[in-house]
Amino acid sequence: MTTYDDRASLTDLTTTAERVRRSVEGVIEGKPEVVRLSLTVLLAEGHLLIEDVPGVGKTMLAKALARSIDCSVRRIQFTPDLLPSDITGVSIYDQQRREFEFKPGAIFAQIVIGDEINRASPKTQSALLESMEERQVTMDGQTYELPSPFMVVATQNPVEMEGTYPLPEAQRDRFMARVSIGYPSAEAELQMLDVHGGVSPLDDLQPVAHAHDIVKLIDAVRTVHVSEAVRRYAVELVAATRTHPDLRLGASPRATLHLLRAAKASAALSGREYALPDDVQALAVAVLAHRLLPTAQAQLNRRTSEQVVRDILQRTPVPTATPPGGRMPGSPLSGGPVAGPLAGGPLGGGPVAGGQLPGGQVPGGHMPGGPASGAPLYGQQQPGVRRL
């Protein structure tokens, strides 16, 4: 695999990601944490599920992200009569040449927008399984590779909405993260009236990054260092979901892989060459919750999977992680004053700006050093903190 200078790669990554972030935030008002999570999933080679009530900007977010990158984009409007072949493609018999010719479906694009994915039948939804996991489509014994980068951004309404089908467990597990946009604040809604009152801002949106730039940034994210302590912490969090009394289905090993890859992307967006436990903490709810199935008793008690993940975060001891070389900036060995964890990254400081996840929840509330460390929440600038 091609190697890159780590520092140059991270500089390019943060610069390019900042351009994409500004472009998307010009359309999606007042939701910086949602935009950051979308970028994190893109650079972690994952797929994003956007779930919320109608009218809050789910499709707008997906289209803004796709149009900010100069790449091939296809949209699939999921309806009850949509067929699997409409997504993957179909072989058509050519009478002149007397052979079958494969006609690619809508999945053959670098960014695929699946609008209202849970309005199609589970059979049609399952047409995405192979392409999302293996990035290929097999038809009539032939395998067709999908382009790179490849990302599915799907939107859906809550299952309680009329005319929707629940996503199969295997389908949900292939989405790296789920995000809910939520209603905007009063101030953001006022700004939205100014921005969207006339011509749609999507009409003037121009690409600010090329597809091959994103491929290079993905390779740079792969070089981010993850210590043994951070890897073990992620494994313990996921394993705890499999034995929790409020869950009848825990997270799979694929969830562990997704959590670590997302943590590496988040660390890179913060300008760091290594991941910290709080990268894992801040992404745990978004990466794990949609894969979990609460028990009937938990549902009667109105216990959600998000609440269960936060409970696990509170109960799981947080390790002390150090960057490669074994020293944190400001440690006694480095000669500087003792400081808290690194913050103040180019895109908001932590995995999610302000140390909060979409919806305002705080991920665990603990910092590296243990549950009782008493350190401030990750993402807040600390005096004397230096970046590597």
SEDRENDO-998540 format. One record per residue (C-alpha): residue in three letters; x, z negated, y; residue number from 1. Coordinates in steps of 0.1 Angstrom, whole numbers, plus 2048, in hexadecimal, padded with zeros to 3 digits. Last residue first. Layout:
N
<'ALA', <X, Z, Y>, NUM>
...
END
This chain:
388
<'LEU', <812, 746, 8AB>, 388>
<'ARG', <7F9, 738, 8C4>, 387>
<'ARG', <7FF, 718, 8D7>, 386>
<'VAL', <7E9, 6FA, 8DC>, 385>
<'GLY', <7F5, 6E2, 8F7>, 384>
<'PRO', <7D2, 6D8, 902>, 383>
<'GLN', <7B7, 6E2, 8EA>, 382>
<'GLN', <7A0, 701, 8ED>, 381>
<'GLN', <780, 6FD, 8D9>, 380>
<'GLY', <77A, 715, 8BC>, 379>
<'TYR', <77D, 6FB, 8A1>, 378>
<'LEU', <769, 6DC, 8A8>, 377>
<'PRO', <77D, 6BF, 8B6>, 376>
<'ALA', <792, 6A9, 89E>, 375>
<'GLY', <783, 689, 890>, 374>
<'SER', <798, 68B, 871>, 373>
<'ALA', <77D, 67A, 85C>, 372>
<'PRO', <774, 698, 847>, 371>
<'GLY', <799, 6A0, 840>, 370>
<'GLY', <7B7, 6AE, 852>, 369>
<'PRO', <7AA, 6D1, 859>, 368>
<'MET', <78B, 6CC, 86E>, 367>
<'HIS', <769, 6BF, 865>, 366>
<'GLY', <747, 6C6, 875>, 365>
<'GLY', <73A, 6D7, 856>, 364>
<'PRO', <733, 6F9, 866>, 363>
<'VAL', <720, 6F0, 886>, 362>
<'GLN', <6FE, 701, 887>, 361>
<'GLY', <6F4, 714, 8A7>, 360>
<'GLY', <6DE, 72E, 897>, 359>
<'PRO', <6FB, 746, 891>, 358>
<'LEU', <719, 730, 88A>, 357>
<'GLN', <72A, 718, 8A1>, 356>
<'GLY', <74E, 70F, 8A8>, 355>
<'GLY', <74C, 71B, 8CC>, 354>
<'ALA', <753, 73F, 8C4>, 353>
<'VAL', <74F, 745, 89F>, 352>
<'PRO', <76E, 748, 888>, 351>
<'GLY', <781, 737, 8A4>, 350>
<'GLY', <78F, 73F, 8C6>, 349>
<'GLY', <775, 756, 8D5>, 348>
<'LEU', <783, 779, 8CE>, 347>
<'PRO', <7A6, 777, 8DB>, 346>
<'GLY', <7AD, 755, 8CA>, 345>
<'GLY', <7AB, 735, 8DF>, 344>
<'ALA', <7B0, 71E, 8C2>, 343>
<'LEU', <7CB, 711, 8AB>, 342>
<'PRO', <7C4, 6F0, 89B>, 341>
<'GLY', <7CC, 6D0, 8AF>, 340>
<'ALA', <7EC, 6C8, 8BF>, 339>
<'VAL', <80A, 6B1, 8BA>, 338>
<'PRO', <823, 6B7, 8D6>, 337>
<'GLY', <83F, 6D0, 8CF>, 336>
<'GLY', <85F, 6CE, 8BB>, 335>
<'SER', <854, 6E3, 89F>, 334>
<'LEU', <85B, 6C9, 885>, 333>
<'PRO', <846, 6AF, 897>, 332>
<'SER', <828, 6C7, 896>, 331>
<'GLY', <81E, 6DA, 8B6>, 330>
<'PRO', <81A, 6FB, 8A5>, 329>
<'MET', <811, 6F5, 880>, 328>
<'ARG', <82D, 6F4, 867>, 327>
<'GLY', <82F, 6FE, 843>, 326>
<'GLY', <841, 71F, 846>, 325>
<'PRO', <821, 734, 842>, 324>
<'PRO', <806, 722, 856>, 323>
<'THR', <7FA, 6FF, 84D>, 322>
<'ALA', <7DA, 6F3, 83D>, 321>
<'THR', <7CE, 6CF, 83A>, 320>
<'PRO', <7B2, 6CF, 821>, 319>
<'VAL', <78D, 6C8, 828>, 318>
<'PRO', <77B, 6B1, 810>, 317>
<'THR', <759, 6BF, 804>, 316>
<'ARG', <73B, 6AA, 80D>, 315>
<'GLN', <733, 6B7, 830>, 314>
<'LEU', <739, 6DB, 826>, 313>
<'ILE', <722, 6D6, 808>, 312>
<'ASP', <706, 6C9, 81E>, 311>
<'ARG', <70B, 6E7, 835>, 310>
<'VAL', <707, 6FE, 817>, 309>
<'VAL', <6E8, 6EB, 80C>, 308>
<'GLN', <6D9, 6EE, 82F>, 307>
<'GLU', <6DF, 714, 82F>, 306>
<'SER', <6CE, 716, 80C>, 305>
<'THR', <6AF, 708, 81B>, 304>
<'ARG', <69E, 6E6, 813>, 303>
<'ARG', <679, 6E7, 81B>, 302>
<'ASN', <672, 6CA, 803>, 301>
<'LEU', <65C, 6E1, 7EF>, 300>
<'GLN', <678, 6FB, 7EF>, 299>
<'ALA', <690, 6E1, 7E2>, 298>
<'GLN', <678, 6D8, 7C6>, 297>
<'ALA', <675, 6FD, 7BD>, 296>
<'THR', <69B, 700, 7BB>, 295>
<'PRO', <6AE, 712, 7D6>, 294>
<'LEU', <6BD, 734, 7CF>, 293>
<'LEU', <6DF, 73B, 7DF>, 292>
<'ARG', <6EE, 75D, 7E8>, 291>
<'HIS', <6E1, 75D, 80C>, 290>
<'ALA', <6F2, 73C, 813>, 289>
<'LEU', <716, 745, 809>, 288>
<'VAL', <726, 75C, 823>, 287>
<'ALA', <713, 752, 843>, 286>
<'VAL', <714, 72D, 83A>, 285>
<'ALA', <738, 72D, 830>, 284>
<'LEU', <746, 740, 84D>, 283>
<'ALA', <74E, 723, 865>, 282>
<'GLN', <75C, 70E, 848>, 281>
<'VAL', <773, 729, 83A>, 280>
<'ASP', <782, 730, 85C>, 279>
<'ASP', <783, 70A, 860>, 278>
<'PRO', <799, 708, 841>, 277>
<'LEU', <7B4, 71D, 853>, 276>
<'ALA', <7BE, 741, 84D>, 275>
<'TYR', <7E0, 750, 855>, 274>
<'GLU', <7EE, 76B, 86C>, 273>
<'ARG', <7DA, 75E, 88A>, 272>
<'GLY', <7CC, 772, 8A7>, 271>
<'SER', <7A9, 765, 8A5>, 270>
<'LEU', <79D, 786, 897>, 269>
<'ALA', <7B8, 782, 87C>, 268>
<'ALA', <7AB, 760, 873>, 267>
<'SER', <787, 76E, 871>, 266>
<'ALA', <793, 78A, 85A>, 265>
<'LYS', <7A5, 772, 843>, 264>
<'ALA', <786, 75B, 842>, 263>
<'ALA', <770, 779, 839>, 262>
<'ARG', <787, 782, 81C>, 261>
<'LEU', <787, 75E, 810>, 260>
<'LEU', <761, 75B, 811>, 259>
<'HIS', <75C, 77D, 801>, 258>
<'LEU', <772, 774, 7E4>, 257>
<'THR', <761, 753, 7DF>, 256>
<'ALA', <73F, 765, 7E0>, 255>
<'ARG', <74A, 77D, 7C5>, 254>
<'PRO', <751, 75E, 7B0>, 253>
<'SER', <72B, 759, 7B1>, 252>
<'ALA', <717, 741, 7C7>, 251>
<'GLY', <6FE, 729, 7B8>, 250>
<'LEU', <6DC, 72F, 7A8>, 249>
<'ARG', <6C4, 713, 7A1>, 248>
<'LEU', <6CE, 700, 7C0>, 247>
<'ASP', <6C2, 6DE, 7CD>, 246>
<'PRO', <6D6, 6CA, 7B3>, 245>
<'HIS', <6F7, 6DA, 7BD>, 244>
<'THR', <70C, 6E4, 79F>, 243>
<'ARG', <712, 708, 7A6>, 242>
<'THR', <714, 704, 7CC>, 241>
<'ALA', <731, 6EC, 7C8>, 240>
<'ALA', <746, 707, 7B8>, 239>
<'VAL', <743, 71C, 7D8>, 238>
<'LEU', <750, 700, 7EE>, 237>
<'GLU', <76B, 6F6, 7D5>, 236>
<'VAL', <778, 71A, 7D2>, 235>
<'ALA', <77A, 71D, 7F8>, 234>
<'TYR', <78E, 6FD, 7FA>, 233>
<'ARG', <7A5, 709, 7DE>, 232>
<'ARG', <7AD, 729, 7F2>, 231>
<'VAL', <7B3, 714, 811>, 230>
<'ALA', <7CB, 6FD, 7FF>, 229>
<'GLU', <7DE, 719, 7EE>, 228>
<'SER', <7E4, 729, 810>, 227>
<'VAL', <7D4, 749, 81D>, 226>
<'HIS', <7EC, 761, 82F>, 225>
<'VAL', <7DD, 77F, 842>, 224>
<'THR', <7EC, 79F, 834>, 223>
<'ARG', <7CA, 7AC, 829>, 222>
<'VAL', <7BE, 7AA, 84D>, 221>
<'ALA', <7D9, 7C4, 856>, 220>
<'ASP', <7CC, 7DC, 83C>, 219>
<'ILE', <7A9, 7D9, 84B>, 218>
<'LEU', <7B7, 7E0, 86D>, 217>
<'LYS', <7C7, 800, 860>, 216>
<'VAL', <7A6, 80B, 852>, 215>
<'ILE', <794, 803, 872>, 214>
<'ASP', <7AD, 818, 886>, 213>
<'HIS', <7A6, 835, 86D>, 212>
<'ALA', <781, 832, 876>, 211>
<'HIS', <787, 836, 89B>, 210>
<'ALA', <780, 81C, 8B5>, 209>
<'VAL', <76E, 81B, 8D7>, 208>
<'PRO', <751, 832, 8CD>, 207>
<'GLN', <739, 839, 8EA>, 206>
<'LEU', <719, 827, 8F2>, 205>
<'ASP', <705, 839, 90D>, 204>
<'ASP', <6E5, 83F, 8F8>, 203>
<'LEU', <6E9, 81D, 8E8>, 202>
<'PRO', <6E4, 80D, 90A>, 201>
<'SER', <6BF, 819, 909>, 200>
<'VAL', <6B5, 829, 929>, 199>
<'GLY', <6A0, 812, 940>, 198>
<'GLY', <697, 7EE, 93B>, 197>
<'HIS', <6B0, 7E9, 91F>, 196>
<'VAL', <6CD, 7DB, 934>, 195>
<'ASP', <6B9, 7CA, 94F>, 194>
<'LEU', <69F, 7BC, 938>, 193>
<'MET', <6BB, 7B0, 920>, 192>
<'GLN', <6CA, 79D, 93D>, 191>
<'LEU', <6AA, 789, 940>, 190>
<'GLU', <6A9, 784, 91A>, 189>
<'ALA', <6CD, 777, 91C>, 188>
<'GLU', <6C3, 75D, 936>, 187>
<'ALA', <6A4, 752, 923>, 186>
<'SER', <6B9, 74E, 903>, 185>
<'PRO', <6B7, 769, 8E9>, 184>
<'TYR', <6A2, 765, 8C9>, 183>
<'GLY', <6B4, 764, 8A8>, 182>
<'ILE', <6CF, 77C, 89C>, 181>
<'SER', <6CE, 770, 878>, 180>
<'VAL', <6EE, 778, 864>, 179>
<'ARG', <6F5, 77E, 83F>, 178>
<'ALA', <718, 782, 832>, 177>
<'MET', <72C, 794, 817>, 176>
<'PHE', <70E, 7A7, 80A>, 175>
<'ARG', <714, 7AF, 7E5>, 174>
<'ASP', <704, 78F, 7DA>, 173>
<'ARG', <6E4, 798, 7EA>, 172>
<'GLN', <6E1, 7B7, 7D4>, 171>
<'ALA', <6E9, 7A5, 7B4>, 170>
<'GLU', <6CE, 78B, 7BC>, 169>
<'PRO', <6B4, 7A6, 7C2>, 168>
<'LEU', <6A7, 7A8, 7E6>, 167>
<'PRO', <684, 79B, 7EA>, 166>
<'TYR', <66A, 7B5, 7F1>, 165>
<'THR', <659, 7BA, 812>, 164>
<'GLY', <636, 7C7, 81B>, 163>
<'GLU', <62A, 7A8, 82F>, 162>
<'MET', <645, 791, 83D>, 161>
<'GLU', <64D, 772, 828>, 160>
<'VAL', <66D, 782, 81B>, 159>
<'PRO', <67C, 781, 83E>, 158>
<'ASN', <682, 7A3, 84E>, 157>
<'GLN', <69F, 7B8, 844>, 156>
<'THR', <6BD, 7CA, 852>, 155>
<'ALA', <6DA, 7D9, 83F>, 154>
<'VAL', <6FD, 7E2, 84C>, 153>
<'VAL', <70F, 7F3, 82F>, 152>
<'MET', <734, 7F8, 835>, 151>
<'PHE', <74E, 811, 829>, 150>
<'PRO', <76F, 816, 839>, 149>
<'SER', <778, 82C, 827>, 148>
<'PRO', <763, 848, 818>, 147>
<'LEU', <74F, 845, 7F7>, 146>
<'GLU', <75E, 852, 7D7>, 145>
<'TYR', <749, 867, 7C0>, 144>
<'THR', <748, 861, 79B>, 143>
<'GLN', <73A, 87B, 783>, 142>
<'GLY', <727, 872, 763>, 141>
<'ASP', <706, 87F, 770>, 140>
<'MET', <709, 86B, 791>, 139>
<'THR', <721, 84F, 797>, 138>
<'VAL', <724, 843, 7BC>, 137>
<'GLN', <743, 831, 7C9>, 136>
<'ARG', <74C, 814, 7DF>, 135>
<'GLU', <74F, 7FD, 7C1>, 134>
<'GLU', <739, 7E0, 7CE>, 133>
<'MET', <723, 7EF, 7E8>, 132>
<'SER', <721, 811, 7D8>, 131>
<'GLU', <719, 804, 7B5>, 130>
<'LEU', <6FD, 7ED, 7C1>, 129>
<'LEU', <6ED, 803, 7DC>, 128>
<'ALA', <6D4, 813, 7C4>, 127>
<'SER', <6C8, 7F0, 7BD>, 126>
<'GLN', <6B3, 7F1, 7DC>, 125>
<'THR', <69F, 80E, 7CE>, 124>
<'LYS', <696, 7FB, 7AE>, 123>
<'PRO', <68F, 7DC, 7C3>, 122>
<'SER', <674, 7F0, 7D6>, 121>
<'ALA', <67A, 7F9, 7FA>, 120>
<'ARG', <66E, 7E3, 817>, 119>
<'ASN', <68B, 7CB, 811>, 118>
<'ILE', <6A4, 7E3, 821>, 117>
<'GLU', <693, 7E3, 842>, 116>
<'ASP', <6AE, 7FB, 851>, 115>
<'GLY', <6CC, 802, 83B>, 114>
<'ILE', <6E7, 80E, 853>, 113>
<'VAL', <704, 81E, 841>, 112>
<'ILE', <726, 81E, 851>, 111>
<'GLN', <741, 834, 841>, 110>
<'ALA', <728, 84D, 834>, 109>
<'PHE', <71E, 859, 811>, 108>
<'ILE', <701, 841, 80C>, 107>
<'ALA', <6E8, 85A, 81A>, 106>
<'GLY', <6E9, 86F, 7FB>, 105>
<'PRO', <702, 889, 7EF>, 104>
<'LYS', <6F5, 8A9, 7E0>, 103>
<'PHE', <706, 8AF, 7BF>, 102>
<'GLU', <704, 8D3, 7B2>, 101>
<'PHE', <6F8, 8DA, 78F>, 100>
<'GLU', <703, 8FB, 77F>, 99>
<'ARG', <6F5, 91E, 779>, 98>
<'ARG', <708, 92D, 796>, 97>
<'GLN', <6EA, 940, 7A3>, 96>
<'GLN', <6D1, 927, 796>, 95>
<'ASP', <6E1, 909, 7A7>, 94>
<'TYR', <6D2, 8EA, 797>, 93>
<'ILE', <6D0, 8CC, 7AE>, 92>
<'SER', <6E3, 8AB, 7A7>, 91>
<'VAL', <6D6, 88E, 7BD>, 90>
<'GLY', <6E3, 876, 7D7>, 89>
<'THR', <6EA, 851, 7D9>, 88>
<'ILE', <6D0, 846, 7F3>, 87>
<'ASP', <6B4, 860, 7EF>, 86>
<'SER', <6BB, 85F, 7C9>, 85>
<'PRO', <6B0, 83B, 7C8>, 84>
<'LEU', <68E, 845, 7D5>, 83>
<'LEU', <67C, 839, 7F5>, 82>
<'ASP', <656, 835, 7F1>, 81>
<'PRO', <655, 811, 7FB>, 80>
<'THR', <669, 818, 81B>, 79>
<'PHE', <68E, 813, 823>, 78>
<'GLN', <699, 826, 842>, 77>
<'ILE', <6BD, 831, 839>, 76>
<'ARG', <6D5, 838, 855>, 75>
<'ARG', <6F5, 84B, 853>, 74>
<'VAL', <715, 847, 867>, 73>
<'SER', <736, 85A, 865>, 72>
<'CYS', <751, 84A, 87A>, 71>
<'ASP', <75B, 846, 89E>, 70>
<'ILE', <754, 821, 8A1>, 69>
<'SER', <73E, 811, 8BD>, 68>
<'ARG', <721, 825, 8B0>, 67>
<'ALA', <71F, 812, 88F>, 66>
<'LEU', <721, 7F0, 89F>, 65>
<'ALA', <706, 7F9, 8B8>, 64>
<'LYS', <6F0, 808, 89D>, 63>
<'ALA', <6F2, 7E8, 888>, 62>
<'LEU', <6EC, 7D1, 8A6>, 61>
<'MET', <6CE, 7E6, 8B1>, 60>
<'THR', <6BF, 7E6, 88E>, 59>
<'LYS', <6BE, 7C0, 88E>, 58>
<'GLY', <6B4, 7BD, 8B3>, 57>
<'VAL', <69C, 7A0, 8B5>, 56>
<'GLY', <67C, 7B4, 8B1>, 55>
<'PRO', <671, 7AC, 88E>, 54>
<'VAL', <67A, 78B, 87E>, 53>
<'ASP', <69E, 786, 871>, 52>
<'GLU', <6B6, 790, 856>, 51>
<'ILE', <6D6, 7A4, 85D>, 50>
<'LEU', <6E9, 7AA, 83C>, 49>
<'LEU', <70E, 7B5, 841>, 48>
<'HIS', <725, 7C6, 828>, 47>
<'GLY', <749, 7BD, 822>, 46>
<'GLU', <76B, 7CD, 827>, 45>
<'ALA', <779, 7AE, 839>, 44>
<'LEU', <77D, 7C2, 859>, 43>
<'LEU', <758, 7CB, 85A>, 42>
<'VAL', <74D, 7A8, 850>, 41>
<'THR', <761, 798, 86C>, 40>
<'LEU', <754, 7B2, 885>, 39>
<'SER', <730, 7A9, 87D>, 38>
<'LEU', <738, 784, 87F>, 37>
<'ARG', <746, 789, 8A2>, 36>
<'VAL', <727, 79C, 8AD>, 35>
<'VAL', <711, 77F, 8A0>, 34>
<'GLU', <726, 765, 8B2>, 33>
<'PRO', <725, 779, 8D3>, 32>
<'LYS', <6FF, 77A, 8D3>, 31>
<'GLY', <6F4, 779, 8F8>, 30>
<'GLU', <6EB, 79E, 8FD>, 29>
<'ILE', <6EF, 7B7, 8E1>, 28>
<'VAL', <6F5, 7D9, 8F2>, 27>
<'GLY', <714, 7D2, 907>, 26>
<'GLU', <71D, 7B8, 8EC>, 25>
<'VAL', <723, 7D6, 8D4>, 24>
<'SER', <73C, 7E7, 8EC>, 23>
<'ARG', <74E, 7C7, 8F5>, 22>
<'ARG', <752, 7BE, 8D1>, 21>
<'VAL', <75F, 7E0, 8C8>, 20>
<'ARG', <779, 7DF, 8E4>, 19>
<'GLU', <783, 7BB, 8D9>, 18>
<'ALA', <787, 7C6, 8B5>, 17>
<'THR', <79F, 7E1, 8C0>, 16>
<'THR', <7B5, 7C9, 8D4>, 15>
<'THR', <7B3, 7AE, 8BA>, 14>
<'LEU', <7BD, 7C5, 89E>, 13>
<'ASP', <7D8, 7D7, 8B1>, 12>
<'THR', <7E9, 7B5, 8B9>, 11>
<'LEU', <7E3, 7AA, 895>, 10>
<'SER', <7F4, 7C9, 888>, 9>
<'ALA', <811, 7C6, 8A0>, 8>
<'ARG', <817, 7A2, 895>, 7>
<'ASP', <814, 7AA, 870>, 6>
<'ASP', <82B, 7C9, 870>, 5>
<'TYR', <818, 7E0, 859>, 4>
<'THR', <81C, 7E9, 834>, 3>
<'THR', <80C, 807, 823>, 2>
<'MET', <800, 800, 800>, 1>
END
